[in-house]
Amino acid sequence: MSAPAQGQSTAKTLFLLASMACWLLVGASLIYLVPAALDAFRPSETTGIWMETLTRGGYNPQLAIRGGSIAFVLAVVGNVLWYQTSGDELVRKR
């Protein structure tokens, strides 16, 4: 018979929620950068018009670069600190 399941700690729950929020911001930043990336790497008449229209509406890819970079750094640092101090170990497949 298996041991009864134990609930996870409040600290781990908060860590997981914060980590999820950071990764969500990183993903949103990447999505926000798609028009600028397409215009930079595959410029065409269509992407030029797309960027012109977006720019008139206030599109600023620097916001995504800065915000996404900060969220990425926070997520990575948070994960490193969590696994160093919590005693949890990363699961490694062999």
Chimera marker file (.cmm) of the C-alpha trace (Angstrom):
<marker_set name="trace">
<marker id="1" x="0.000" y="0.000" z="0.000" r="1" g="1" b="0" radius="0.5"/>
<marker id="2" x="1.352" y="3.448" z="-0.859" r="1" g="1" b="0" radius="0.5"/>
<marker id="3" x="1.885" y="6.225" z="1.650" r="1" g="1" b="0" radius="0.5"/>
<marker id="4" x="-0.823" y="8.869" z="1.885" r="1" g="1" b="0" radius="0.5"/>
<marker id="5" x="-0.279" y="11.875" z="-0.344" r="1" g="1" b="0" radius="0.5"/>
<marker id="6" x="1.072" y="14.945" z="1.360" r="1" g="1" b="0" radius="0.5"/>
<marker id="7" x="0.132" y="18.426" z="0.209" r="1" g="1" b="0" radius="0.5"/>
<marker id="8" x="2.833" y="20.707" z="-1.055" r="1" g="1" b="0" radius="0.5"/>
<marker id="9" x="3.987" y="23.619" z="1.046" r="1" g="1" b="0" radius="0.5"/>
<marker id="10" x="2.697" y="27.155" z="0.672" r="1" g="1" b="0" radius="0.5"/>
<marker id="11" x="6.205" y="28.305" z="-0.257" r="1" g="1" b="0" radius="0.5"/>
<marker id="12" x="6.365" y="25.832" z="-3.135" r="1" g="1" b="0" radius="0.5"/>
<marker id="13" x="2.897" y="26.858" z="-4.317" r="1" g="1" b="0" radius="0.5"/>
<marker id="14" x="3.911" y="30.533" z="-4.333" r="1" g="1" b="0" radius="0.5"/>
<marker id="15" x="7.168" y="29.702" z="-6.113" r="1" g="1" b="0" radius="0.5"/>
<marker id="16" x="5.307" y="27.772" z="-8.813" r="1" g="1" b="0" radius="0.5"/>
<marker id="17" x="2.794" y="30.590" z="-9.321" r="1" g="1" b="0" radius="0.5"/>
<marker id="18" x="5.534" y="33.232" z="-9.553" r="1" g="1" b="0" radius="0.5"/>
<marker id="19" x="7.554" y="31.071" z="-11.912" r="1" g="1" b="0" radius="0.5"/>
<marker id="20" x="4.503" y="30.469" z="-14.099" r="1" g="1" b="0" radius="0.5"/>
<marker id="21" x="3.783" y="34.211" z="-14.245" r="1" g="1" b="0" radius="0.5"/>
<marker id="22" x="7.368" y="34.962" z="-15.318" r="1" g="1" b="0" radius="0.5"/>
<marker id="23" x="7.314" y="32.337" z="-18.069" r="1" g="1" b="0" radius="0.5"/>
<marker id="24" x="3.916" y="33.615" z="-19.212" r="1" g="1" b="0" radius="0.5"/>
<marker id="25" x="5.403" y="37.108" z="-19.584" r="1" g="1" b="0" radius="0.5"/>
<marker id="26" x="8.375" y="35.701" z="-21.514" r="1" g="1" b="0" radius="0.5"/>
<marker id="27" x="6.010" y="33.912" z="-23.911" r="1" g="1" b="0" radius="0.5"/>
<marker id="28" x="3.823" y="36.991" z="-24.333" r="1" g="1" b="0" radius="0.5"/>
<marker id="29" x="6.923" y="39.064" z="-25.121" r="1" g="1" b="0" radius="0.5"/>
<marker id="30" x="7.984" y="36.608" z="-27.800" r="1" g="1" b="0" radius="0.5"/>
<marker id="31" x="4.531" y="36.726" z="-29.373" r="1" g="1" b="0" radius="0.5"/>
<marker id="32" x="4.582" y="40.547" z="-29.259" r="1" g="1" b="0" radius="0.5"/>
<marker id="33" x="7.936" y="40.506" z="-31.084" r="1" g="1" b="0" radius="0.5"/>
<marker id="34" x="6.701" y="38.421" z="-34.043" r="1" g="1" b="0" radius="0.5"/>
<marker id="35" x="5.875" y="41.378" z="-36.338" r="1" g="1" b="0" radius="0.5"/>
<marker id="36" x="9.226" y="43.077" z="-35.692" r="1" g="1" b="0" radius="0.5"/>
<marker id="37" x="11.125" y="39.800" z="-36.129" r="1" g="1" b="0" radius="0.5"/>
<marker id="38" x="9.386" y="39.024" z="-39.407" r="1" g="1" b="0" radius="0.5"/>
<marker id="39" x="10.101" y="42.511" z="-40.698" r="1" g="1" b="0" radius="0.5"/>
<marker id="40" x="13.758" y="42.222" z="-39.668" r="1" g="1" b="0" radius="0.5"/>
<marker id="41" x="14.458" y="38.694" z="-40.950" r="1" g="1" b="0" radius="0.5"/>
<marker id="42" x="12.002" y="38.340" z="-43.859" r="1" g="1" b="0" radius="0.5"/>
<marker id="43" x="11.231" y="41.884" z="-45.013" r="1" g="1" b="0" radius="0.5"/>
<marker id="44" x="8.536" y="42.190" z="-47.644" r="1" g="1" b="0" radius="0.5"/>
<marker id="45" x="5.941" y="44.697" z="-48.749" r="1" g="1" b="0" radius="0.5"/>
<marker id="46" x="3.391" y="43.008" z="-46.492" r="1" g="1" b="0" radius="0.5"/>
<marker id="47" x="5.541" y="43.134" z="-43.350" r="1" g="1" b="0" radius="0.5"/>
<marker id="48" x="6.444" y="46.752" z="-44.138" r="1" g="1" b="0" radius="0.5"/>
<marker id="49" x="2.772" y="47.720" z="-44.282" r="1" g="1" b="0" radius="0.5"/>
<marker id="50" x="2.110" y="45.658" z="-41.163" r="1" g="1" b="0" radius="0.5"/>
<marker id="51" x="4.868" y="47.467" z="-39.228" r="1" g="1" b="0" radius="0.5"/>
<marker id="52" x="3.757" y="50.872" z="-40.503" r="1" g="1" b="0" radius="0.5"/>
<marker id="53" x="0.193" y="50.217" z="-39.345" r="1" g="1" b="0" radius="0.5"/>
<marker id="54" x="1.314" y="48.843" z="-35.974" r="1" g="1" b="0" radius="0.5"/>
<marker id="55" x="3.682" y="51.773" z="-35.402" r="1" g="1" b="0" radius="0.5"/>
<marker id="56" x="0.850" y="54.247" z="-35.967" r="1" g="1" b="0" radius="0.5"/>
<marker id="57" x="-1.042" y="52.402" z="-33.229" r="1" g="1" b="0" radius="0.5"/>
<marker id="58" x="1.827" y="52.661" z="-30.731" r="1" g="1" b="0" radius="0.5"/>
<marker id="59" x="3.578" y="49.337" z="-31.326" r="1" g="1" b="0" radius="0.5"/>
<marker id="60" x="6.967" y="49.386" z="-29.607" r="1" g="1" b="0" radius="0.5"/>
<marker id="61" x="9.015" y="46.157" z="-29.726" r="1" g="1" b="0" radius="0.5"/>
<marker id="62" x="11.501" y="47.575" z="-27.186" r="1" g="1" b="0" radius="0.5"/>
<marker id="63" x="8.842" y="47.093" z="-24.525" r="1" g="1" b="0" radius="0.5"/>
<marker id="64" x="8.768" y="43.365" z="-25.258" r="1" g="1" b="0" radius="0.5"/>
<marker id="65" x="12.549" y="43.093" z="-25.405" r="1" g="1" b="0" radius="0.5"/>
<marker id="66" x="13.046" y="44.801" z="-22.042" r="1" g="1" b="0" radius="0.5"/>
<marker id="67" x="10.054" y="43.280" z="-20.278" r="1" g="1" b="0" radius="0.5"/>
<marker id="68" x="10.685" y="39.799" z="-21.621" r="1" g="1" b="0" radius="0.5"/>
<marker id="69" x="14.361" y="39.960" z="-20.737" r="1" g="1" b="0" radius="0.5"/>
<marker id="70" x="13.622" y="41.043" z="-17.177" r="1" g="1" b="0" radius="0.5"/>
<marker id="71" x="10.988" y="38.314" z="-16.767" r="1" g="1" b="0" radius="0.5"/>
<marker id="72" x="13.392" y="35.717" z="-18.189" r="1" g="1" b="0" radius="0.5"/>
<marker id="73" x="16.178" y="36.718" z="-15.815" r="1" g="1" b="0" radius="0.5"/>
<marker id="74" x="13.800" y="36.700" z="-12.833" r="1" g="1" b="0" radius="0.5"/>
<marker id="75" x="12.470" y="33.252" z="-13.778" r="1" g="1" b="0" radius="0.5"/>
<marker id="76" x="15.936" y="31.741" z="-14.176" r="1" g="1" b="0" radius="0.5"/>
<marker id="77" x="17.332" y="33.345" z="-11.008" r="1" g="1" b="0" radius="0.5"/>
<marker id="78" x="14.221" y="32.319" z="-9.083" r="1" g="1" b="0" radius="0.5"/>
<marker id="79" x="14.562" y="28.724" z="-10.246" r="1" g="1" b="0" radius="0.5"/>
<marker id="80" x="18.258" y="28.607" z="-9.378" r="1" g="1" b="0" radius="0.5"/>
<marker id="81" x="17.652" y="30.040" z="-5.912" r="1" g="1" b="0" radius="0.5"/>
<marker id="82" x="14.689" y="27.763" z="-5.274" r="1" g="1" b="0" radius="0.5"/>
<marker id="83" x="16.521" y="24.575" z="-6.145" r="1" g="1" b="0" radius="0.5"/>
<marker id="84" x="19.630" y="25.641" z="-4.180" r="1" g="1" b="0" radius="0.5"/>
<marker id="85" x="17.767" y="26.504" z="-0.986" r="1" g="1" b="0" radius="0.5"/>
<marker id="86" x="14.660" y="24.319" z="-0.926" r="1" g="1" b="0" radius="0.5"/>
<marker id="87" x="16.194" y="20.885" z="-0.999" r="1" g="1" b="0" radius="0.5"/>
<marker id="88" x="14.119" y="19.959" z="-4.054" r="1" g="1" b="0" radius="0.5"/>
<marker id="89" x="16.115" y="18.330" z="-6.795" r="1" g="1" b="0" radius="0.5"/>
<marker id="90" x="15.630" y="18.596" z="-10.487" r="1" g="1" b="0" radius="0.5"/>
<marker id="91" x="14.369" y="15.354" z="-11.963" r="1" g="1" b="0" radius="0.5"/>
<marker id="92" x="16.951" y="14.020" z="-14.363" r="1" g="1" b="0" radius="0.5"/>
<marker id="93" x="16.116" y="11.338" z="-16.896" r="1" g="1" b="0" radius="0.5"/>
<marker id="94" x="18.870" y="8.879" z="-17.554" r="1" g="1" b="0" radius="0.5"/>
<link id1="1" id2="2" r="1" g="1" b="0" radius="0.2"/>
<link id1="2" id2="3" r="1" g="1" b="0" radius="0.2"/>
<link id1="3" id2="4" r="1" g="1" b="0" radius="0.2"/>
<link id1="4" id2="5" r="1" g="1" b="0" radius="0.2"/>
<link id1="5" id2="6" r="1" g="1" b="0" radius="0.2"/>
<link id1="6" id2="7" r="1" g="1" b="0" radius="0.2"/>
<link id1="7" id2="8" r="1" g="1" b="0" radius="0.2"/>
<link id1="8" id2="9" r="1" g="1" b="0" radius="0.2"/>
<link id1="9" id2="10" r="1" g="1" b="0" radius="0.2"/>
<link id1="10" id2="11" r="1" g="1" b="0" radius="0.2"/>
<link id1="11" id2="12" r="1" g="1" b="0" radius="0.2"/>
<link id1="12" id2="13" r="1" g="1" b="0" radius="0.2"/>
<link id1="13" id2="14" r="1" g="1" b="0" radius="0.2"/>
<link id1="14" id2="15" r="1" g="1" b="0" radius="0.2"/>
<link id1="15" id2="16" r="1" g="1" b="0" radius="0.2"/>
<link id1="16" id2="17" r="1" g="1" b="0" radius="0.2"/>
<link id1="17" id2="18" r="1" g="1" b="0" radius="0.2"/>
<link id1="18" id2="19" r="1" g="1" b="0" radius="0.2"/>
<link id1="19" id2="20" r="1" g="1" b="0" radius="0.2"/>
<link id1="20" id2="21" r="1" g="1" b="0" radius="0.2"/>
<link id1="21" id2="22" r="1" g="1" b="0" radius="0.2"/>
<link id1="22" id2="23" r="1" g="1" b="0" radius="0.2"/>
<link id1="23" id2="24" r="1" g="1" b="0" radius="0.2"/>
<link id1="24" id2="25" r="1" g="1" b="0" radius="0.2"/>
<link id1="25" id2="26" r="1" g="1" b="0" radius="0.2"/>
<link id1="26" id2="27" r="1" g="1" b="0" radius="0.2"/>
<link id1="27" id2="28" r="1" g="1" b="0" radius="0.2"/>
<link id1="28" id2="29" r="1" g="1" b="0" radius="0.2"/>
<link id1="29" id2="30" r="1" g="1" b="0" radius="0.2"/>
<link id1="30" id2="31" r="1" g="1" b="0" radius="0.2"/>
<link id1="31" id2="32" r="1" g="1" b="0" radius="0.2"/>
<link id1="32" id2="33" r="1" g="1" b="0" radius="0.2"/>
<link id1="33" id2="34" r="1" g="1" b="0" radius="0.2"/>
<link id1="34" id2="35" r="1" g="1" b="0" radius="0.2"/>
<link id1="35" id2="36" r="1" g="1" b="0" radius="0.2"/>
<link id1="36" id2="37" r="1" g="1" b="0" radius="0.2"/>
<link id1="37" id2="38" r="1" g="1" b="0" radius="0.2"/>
<link id1="38" id2="39" r="1" g="1" b="0" radius="0.2"/>
<link id1="39" id2="40" r="1" g="1" b="0" radius="0.2"/>
<link id1="40" id2="41" r="1" g="1" b="0" radius="0.2"/>
<link id1="41" id2="42" r="1" g="1" b="0" radius="0.2"/>
<link id1="42" id2="43" r="1" g="1" b="0" radius="0.2"/>
<link id1="43" id2="44" r="1" g="1" b="0" radius="0.2"/>
<link id1="44" id2="45" r="1" g="1" b="0" radius="0.2"/>
<link id1="45" id2="46" r="1" g="1" b="0" radius="0.2"/>
<link id1="46" id2="47" r="1" g="1" b="0" radius="0.2"/>
<link id1="47" id2="48" r="1" g="1" b="0" radius="0.2"/>
<link id1="48" id2="49" r="1" g="1" b="0" radius="0.2"/>
<link id1="49" id2="50" r="1" g="1" b="0" radius="0.2"/>
<link id1="50" id2="51" r="1" g="1" b="0" radius="0.2"/>
<link id1="51" id2="52" r="1" g="1" b="0" radius="0.2"/>
<link id1="52" id2="53" r="1" g="1" b="0" radius="0.2"/>
<link id1="53" id2="54" r="1" g="1" b="0" radius="0.2"/>
<link id1="54" id2="55" r="1" g="1" b="0" radius="0.2"/>
<link id1="55" id2="56" r="1" g="1" b="0" radius="0.2"/>
<link id1="56" id2="57" r="1" g="1" b="0" radius="0.2"/>
<link id1="57" id2="58" r="1" g="1" b="0" radius="0.2"/>
<link id1="58" id2="59" r="1" g="1" b="0" radius="0.2"/>
<link id1="59" id2="60" r="1" g="1" b="0" radius="0.2"/>
<link id1="60" id2="61" r="1" g="1" b="0" radius="0.2"/>
<link id1="61" id2="62" r="1" g="1" b="0" radius="0.2"/>
<link id1="62" id2="63" r="1" g="1" b="0" radius="0.2"/>
<link id1="63" id2="64" r="1" g="1" b="0" radius="0.2"/>
<link id1="64" id2="65" r="1" g="1" b="0" radius="0.2"/>
<link id1="65" id2="66" r="1" g="1" b="0" radius="0.2"/>
<link id1="66" id2="67" r="1" g="1" b="0" radius="0.2"/>
<link id1="67" id2="68" r="1" g="1" b="0" radius="0.2"/>
<link id1="68" id2="69" r="1" g="1" b="0" radius="0.2"/>
<link id1="69" id2="70" r="1" g="1" b="0" radius="0.2"/>
<link id1="70" id2="71" r="1" g="1" b="0" radius="0.2"/>
<link id1="71" id2="72" r="1" g="1" b="0" radius="0.2"/>
<link id1="72" id2="73" r="1" g="1" b="0" radius="0.2"/>
<link id1="73" id2="74" r="1" g="1" b="0" radius="0.2"/>
<link id1="74" id2="75" r="1" g="1" b="0" radius="0.2"/>
<link id1="75" id2="76" r="1" g="1" b="0" radius="0.2"/>
<link id1="76" id2="77" r="1" g="1" b="0" radius="0.2"/>
<link id1="77" id2="78" r="1" g="1" b="0" radius="0.2"/>
<link id1="78" id2="79" r="1" g="1" b="0" radius="0.2"/>
<link id1="79" id2="80" r="1" g="1" b="0" radius="0.2"/>
<link id1="80" id2="81" r="1" g="1" b="0" radius="0.2"/>
<link id1="81" id2="82" r="1" g="1" b="0" radius="0.2"/>
<link id1="82" id2="83" r="1" g="1" b="0" radius="0.2"/>
<link id1="83" id2="84" r="1" g="1" b="0" radius="0.2"/>
<link id1="84" id2="85" r="1" g="1" b="0" radius="0.2"/>
<link id1="85" id2="86" r="1" g="1" b="0" radius="0.2"/>
<link id1="86" id2="87" r="1" g="1" b="0" radius="0.2"/>
<link id1="87" id2="88" r="1" g="1" b="0" radius="0.2"/>
<link id1="88" id2="89" r="1" g="1" b="0" radius="0.2"/>
<link id1="89" id2="90" r="1" g="1" b="0" radius="0.2"/>
<link id1="90" id2="91" r="1" g="1" b="0" radius="0.2"/>
<link id1="91" id2="92" r="1" g="1" b="0" radius="0.2"/>
<link id1="92" id2="93" r="1" g="1" b="0" radius="0.2"/>
<link id1="93" id2="94" r="1" g="1" b="0" radius="0.2"/>
</marker_set>
